[in-house]
Structure formats: C-alpha cells, structure tokens
Amino acid sequence: MHCPICGGVDCYREISCYWRYAIELFPEFKKKRIPVARFICRRHRKTFSLLPIQLIPYFQYTVGAVVGTLFLGMGCWQMGQKGFHGASVEVDPESLVTPWLITCWLVAVVQGLRRGHAVLRQFYNLDGIHTSGAWEEAAAYFAAFGLRPKIDRVSLLMDLVYRYSRRTGQFLLGTPSQYRGSVRP
C-alpha cells in the first residue's frame, strides 16, 4: 500500500485504532461501533486511517443509508414536497435523521459525483447529466448508474464505489482528513 500522505511505500507504521459509529438504516436501523485502523507517515508525522469502503469520511451513516434516504427524499420530491421532512419521517426515529441532515447528504453526494464525473464516465454513460437543481442532478446520476429505489441498490451502489476507489485510490463521497484544507494530489 502507498502512503496517502507522501505516496511512499513502507514510510508508515500502524498505530492504535480508533472506534467510530457506523449507522445503517436499510433494511433496518443498526448502530454499531467499529474499529478503524490508523497509521502514521514517518516522513510527515501525519496520521491516516483505512476506513472501510462502505463508510463515508466524517459521516456516521453508511453509503447505503445515505443514498437510501436520498431515494426516500427523491420520492417525496417527485410527489411535489418541497423540503426533506417526508424522507426524515420514513426512517427509524432512533436514527436521528433530520431534514437538515438529508440536505447535507444531498449536497455531499452531488459534490462527490461532480468531483468524480470524469472517472465515472469511463464506466457509465453520463451524457444526460447537467448541473441543475440538486434533486434533478442526483436523480440523473442514479439513473445513469442503474440505481432505482425498487432494486437491490446496495450491491450496485457498492460496485460503483469500489470501481471508483480502485481507479483513483479516493473516496467517491466525502473528503478524508489528509485532503481537507489542501489540494488533492
């Protein structure tokens, strides 16, 4: 593995893991604490983590939970609802999903898809994607990926996330700490 801080090999060592929550909403609400492996780059004295691919950096909710909730929101939007309240009441109340949180997720997902557009177009026909309203853009991306609310979106979604990560070495959604406040390599 190459160090994501400096790009070197064997320039890092494992340090103690940290624990974080991983929250899944579909098919049912589950909240688990999971260990995340951490390393330190010896050259730059900065830490990095190996976050499981189904998680989004700085999000407690899984990729499947976020996109599944966006599908609920999209259904409400297509029925003419303006906000995100309809989607927030569709998930388990213990999940603490709010309309504001769904708004943040929609923005983060659209930003991630825009950032990854050039790579994703190698795998999918993205000619119909246009910068427009966030719901329209997210719906167009999901349609291009073959993601629909009624099918097993988790396996298709994870295939998409794996493909992107394998090609770029990056997360499709979210920004890991080593890239916050700096320009990506």
VOKOLFI-787116 format. One record per residue (C-alpha): z, x, y; residue number from 1; chain. Coordinates in steps of 0.05 Angstrom, whole numbers, plus 32768, in hexadecimal, padded with zeros to 4 digits. Layout:
<atoms>
<atom <Z; X; Y>; NUM; 'A'>
...
</atoms>
This chain:
<atoms>
<atom <8000; 8000; 8000>; 1; 'A'>
<atom <7FF0; 8018; 8046>; 2; 'A'>
<atom <8026; 8015; 807B>; 3; 'A'>
<atom <8015; 7FDD; 80AC>; 4; 'A'>
<atom <8037; 8005; 80E4>; 5; 'A'>
<atom <8011; 8047; 80E1>; 6; 'A'>
<atom <7FDE; 803C; 80A9>; 7; 'A'>
<atom <7FF9; 8076; 8080>; 8; 'A'>
<atom <8009; 8078; 8036>; 9; 'A'>
<atom <804E; 808C; 801D>; 10; 'A'>
<atom <8068; 808E; 8065>; 11; 'A'>
<atom <8099; 8055; 8059>; 12; 'A'>
<atom <80D6; 8047; 802E>; 13; 'A'>
<atom <80F7; 8007; 8018>; 14; 'A'>
<atom <8136; 7FF1; 803B>; 15; 'A'>
<atom <8163; 7FB5; 802F>; 16; 'A'>
<atom <8142; 7F72; 802A>; 17; 'A'>
<atom <8151; 7F39; 8058>; 18; 'A'>
<atom <8159; 7EF0; 8046>; 19; 'A'>
<atom <8134; 7EB7; 8066>; 20; 'A'>
<atom <8128; 7E6E; 805A>; 21; 'A'>
<atom <80E8; 7E53; 803C>; 22; 'A'>
<atom <80E0; 7E08; 8047>; 23; 'A'>
<atom <80AE; 7DDF; 801F>; 24; 'A'>
<atom <80A0; 7D97; 8030>; 25; 'A'>
<atom <806D; 7D81; 7FFB>; 26; 'A'>
<atom <8071; 7D64; 7FC8>; 27; 'A'>
<atom <80BB; 7D63; 7FDA>; 28; 'A'>
<atom <80EB; 7D84; 800B>; 29; 'A'>
<atom <8107; 7DC7; 7FF3>; 30; 'A'>
<atom <812C; 7DFB; 801B>; 31; 'A'>
<atom <813A; 7E3D; 7FF9>; 32; 'A'>
<atom <8153; 7E81; 8010>; 33; 'A'>
<atom <8126; 7EB8; 7FF8>; 34; 'A'>
<atom <812A; 7F04; 7FFC>; 35; 'A'>
<atom <80F4; 7F28; 8024>; 36; 'A'>
<atom <80E7; 7F72; 8015>; 37; 'A'>
<atom <80ED; 7FA0; 8052>; 38; 'A'>
<atom <80D4; 7FE6; 805E>; 39; 'A'>
<atom <80D9; 801A; 8095>; 40; 'A'>
<atom <80A0; 8046; 80AC>; 41; 'A'>
<atom <80BB; 808D; 80AD>; 42; 'A'>
<atom <808A; 80A4; 80E2>; 43; 'A'>
<atom <8098; 806D; 8116>; 44; 'A'>
<atom <80DE; 8057; 8100>; 45; 'A'>
<atom <80C7; 800E; 8101>; 46; 'A'>
<atom <80D4; 7FDB; 80CB>; 47; 'A'>
<atom <80A3; 7FAB; 80AA>; 48; 'A'>
<atom <80AA; 7F76; 8074>; 49; 'A'>
<atom <8081; 7F5F; 8039>; 50; 'A'>
<atom <8083; 7F14; 8046>; 51; 'A'>
<atom <8069; 7EE9; 800D>; 52; 'A'>
<atom <8023; 7ECE; 801D>; 53; 'A'>
<atom <8039; 7E85; 801B>; 54; 'A'>
<atom <8067; 7E91; 8056>; 55; 'A'>
<atom <8054; 7E98; 809F>; 56; 'A'>
<atom <8074; 7ECE; 80C9>; 57; 'A'>
<atom <80AD; 7EB1; 80F3>; 58; 'A'>
<atom <80A5; 7E6C; 80D3>; 59; 'A'>
<atom <80D9; 7E50; 80A3>; 60; 'A'>
<atom <80A6; 7E1E; 8088>; 61; 'A'>
<atom <8071; 7E32; 8055>; 62; 'A'>
<atom <8026; 7E31; 8062>; 63; 'A'>
<atom <8022; 7DF3; 8036>; 64; 'A'>
<atom <8059; 7DCF; 805D>; 65; 'A'>
<atom <8039; 7DDE; 80A0>; 66; 'A'>
<atom <7FF2; 7DCA; 808C>; 67; 'A'>
<atom <800B; 7D8E; 8065>; 68; 'A'>
<atom <8030; 7D75; 80A2>; 69; 'A'>
<atom <7FF3; 7D81; 80CC>; 70; 'A'>
<atom <7FCC; 7D55; 809C>; 71; 'A'>
<atom <8000; 7D1E; 80A8>; 72; 'A'>
<atom <7FF9; 7D29; 80F3>; 73; 'A'>
<atom <7FAD; 7D27; 80ED>; 74; 'A'>
<atom <7FB2; 7CE4; 80C9>; 75; 'A'>
<atom <7FDD; 7CC9; 8102>; 76; 'A'>
<atom <7FAD; 7CE6; 8136>; 77; 'A'>
<atom <7F71; 7CC5; 8113>; 78; 'A'>
<atom <7F96; 7C82; 8117>; 79; 'A'>
<atom <7F9B; 7C8A; 8162>; 80; 'A'>
<atom <7FE2; 7CA5; 816A>; 81; 'A'>
<atom <7FEA; 7CD6; 81A3>; 82; 'A'>
<atom <8027; 7CFF; 8191>; 83; 'A'>
<atom <8043; 7D1E; 8153>; 84; 'A'>
<atom <807C; 7CED; 8146>; 85; 'A'>
<atom <8057; 7CC9; 810D>; 86; 'A'>
<atom <8050; 7D09; 80E6>; 87; 'A'>
<atom <8098; 7D1E; 80F2>; 88; 'A'>
<atom <80B3; 7CDE; 80D3>; 89; 'A'>
<atom <8087; 7CE5; 8096>; 90; 'A'>
<atom <80AC; 7D23; 807C>; 91; 'A'>
<atom <80F2; 7D27; 8060>; 92; 'A'>
<atom <8125; 7D1E; 8098>; 93; 'A'>
<atom <814D; 7D5A; 807E>; 94; 'A'>
<atom <8111; 7D86; 808E>; 95; 'A'>
<atom <8120; 7D81; 80D8>; 96; 'A'>
<atom <80D5; 7D7D; 80EA>; 97; 'A'>
<atom <80CD; 7D64; 8131>; 98; 'A'>
<atom <8090; 7D50; 815A>; 99; 'A'>
<atom <809A; 7D90; 8183>; 100; 'A'>
<atom <809A; 7DBB; 8144>; 101; 'A'>
<atom <8059; 7D9A; 812C>; 102; 'A'>
<atom <803A; 7DA9; 8170>; 103; 'A'>
<atom <804D; 7DF2; 8167>; 104; 'A'>
<atom <8030; 7DF3; 8121>; 105; 'A'>
<atom <7FEF; 7DD5; 8138>; 106; 'A'>
<atom <7FE8; 7E09; 816F>; 107; 'A'>
<atom <7FFA; 7E42; 813F>; 108; 'A'>
<atom <7FCA; 7E2B; 8109>; 109; 'A'>
<atom <7F90; 7E22; 8139>; 110; 'A'>
<atom <7F9E; 7E67; 8159>; 111; 'A'>
<atom <7FA0; 7E87; 8114>; 112; 'A'>
<atom <7F5F; 7E67; 80FF>; 113; 'A'>
<atom <7F3D; 7E7C; 8140>; 114; 'A'>
<atom <7F57; 7EC3; 8138>; 115; 'A'>
<atom <7F3D; 7EC4; 80F0>; 116; 'A'>
<atom <7EFC; 7EA0; 80FE>; 117; 'A'>
<atom <7ECE; 7EDD; 80F6>; 118; 'A'>
<atom <7EEB; 7EEF; 80B2>; 119; 'A'>
<atom <7EF0; 7EA6; 809A>; 120; 'A'>
<atom <7EA6; 7E9A; 80AA>; 121; 'A'>
<atom <7E96; 7ECD; 8073>; 122; 'A'>
<atom <7EB2; 7E9B; 8040>; 123; 'A'>
<atom <7EA7; 7E57; 8061>; 124; 'A'>
<atom <7E72; 7E35; 808B>; 125; 'A'>
<atom <7E95; 7E30; 80CF>; 126; 'A'>
<atom <7E58; 7E1D; 80F8>; 127; 'A'>
<atom <7E77; 7DD9; 8109>; 128; 'A'>
<atom <7EB5; 7DF7; 8128>; 129; 'A'>
<atom <7EB9; 7DEF; 8173>; 130; 'A'>
<atom <7EF3; 7DFD; 81A2>; 131; 'A'>
<atom <7F09; 7DB7; 81B5>; 132; 'A'>
<atom <7F49; 7D90; 81AE>; 133; 'A'>
<atom <7F7A; 7DB0; 817E>; 134; 'A'>
<atom <7F77; 7D76; 814C>; 135; 'A'>
<atom <7F2B; 7D75; 814C>; 136; 'A'>
<atom <7F27; 7DC0; 8142>; 137; 'A'>
<atom <7F5C; 7DC1; 810A>; 138; 'A'>
<atom <7F39; 7D86; 80E8>; 139; 'A'>
<atom <7EF6; 7DAA; 80EB>; 140; 'A'>
<atom <7F13; 7DEA; 80CD>; 141; 'A'>
<atom <7F36; 7DC3; 8096>; 142; 'A'>
<atom <7EF6; 7D9E; 8085>; 143; 'A'>
<atom <7ECF; 7DE0; 8083>; 144; 'A'>
<atom <7F02; 7DFC; 8053>; 145; 'A'>
<atom <7EFF; 7DBE; 8026>; 146; 'A'>
<atom <7F47; 7DAC; 8036>; 147; 'A'>
<atom <7F53; 7D62; 8035>; 148; 'A'>
<atom <7F95; 7D3C; 8033>; 149; 'A'>
<atom <7F87; 7D1A; 7FF0>; 150; 'A'>
<atom <7F77; 7D59; 7FC7>; 151; 'A'>
<atom <7FA2; 7D92; 7FB0>; 152; 'A'>
<atom <7FA1; 7DB5; 7FF3>; 153; 'A'>
<atom <7FD5; 7DE9; 7FE0>; 154; 'A'>
<atom <7FA9; 7E0F; 7FAE>; 155; 'A'>
<atom <7F6C; 7E0D; 7FDC>; 156; 'A'>
<atom <7F96; 7E20; 8018>; 157; 'A'>
<atom <7FB7; 7E5B; 7FF4>; 158; 'A'>
<atom <7F72; 7E73; 7FDC>; 159; 'A'>
<atom <7F5C; 7E73; 8025>; 160; 'A'>
<atom <7F9B; 7E99; 803B>; 161; 'A'>
<atom <7F94; 7ECC; 8001>; 162; 'A'>
<atom <7F4B; 7ED8; 8010>; 163; 'A'>
<atom <7F59; 7EE4; 8059>; 164; 'A'>
<atom <7F94; 7F12; 804C>; 165; 'A'>
<atom <7F6F; 7F3A; 8017>; 166; 'A'>
<atom <7F34; 7F45; 8047>; 167; 'A'>
<atom <7F5D; 7F56; 8085>; 168; 'A'>
<atom <7FA3; 7F6B; 806E>; 169; 'A'>
<atom <7FBD; 7F38; 80A1>; 170; 'A'>
<atom <7FDD; 7EF3; 80A1>; 171; 'A'>
<atom <7FAD; 7EBB; 80B3>; 172; 'A'>
<atom <7FE6; 7E93; 80D3>; 173; 'A'>
<atom <801D; 7EB1; 80FD>; 174; 'A'>
<atom <8028; 7EF7; 8118>; 175; 'A'>
<atom <8054; 7F29; 80F5>; 176; 'A'>
<atom <8085; 7F52; 811E>; 177; 'A'>
<atom <805E; 7F92; 811C>; 178; 'A'>
<atom <8025; 7F70; 8142>; 179; 'A'>
<atom <8050; 7F4B; 8175>; 180; 'A'>
<atom <8048; 7F67; 81BB>; 181; 'A'>
<atom <8011; 7F96; 81A7>; 182; 'A'>
<atom <7FC7; 7F96; 819A>; 183; 'A'>
<atom <7FB5; 7F92; 8150>; 184; 'A'>
<atom <7F92; 7FCD; 8130>; 185; 'A'>
</atoms>
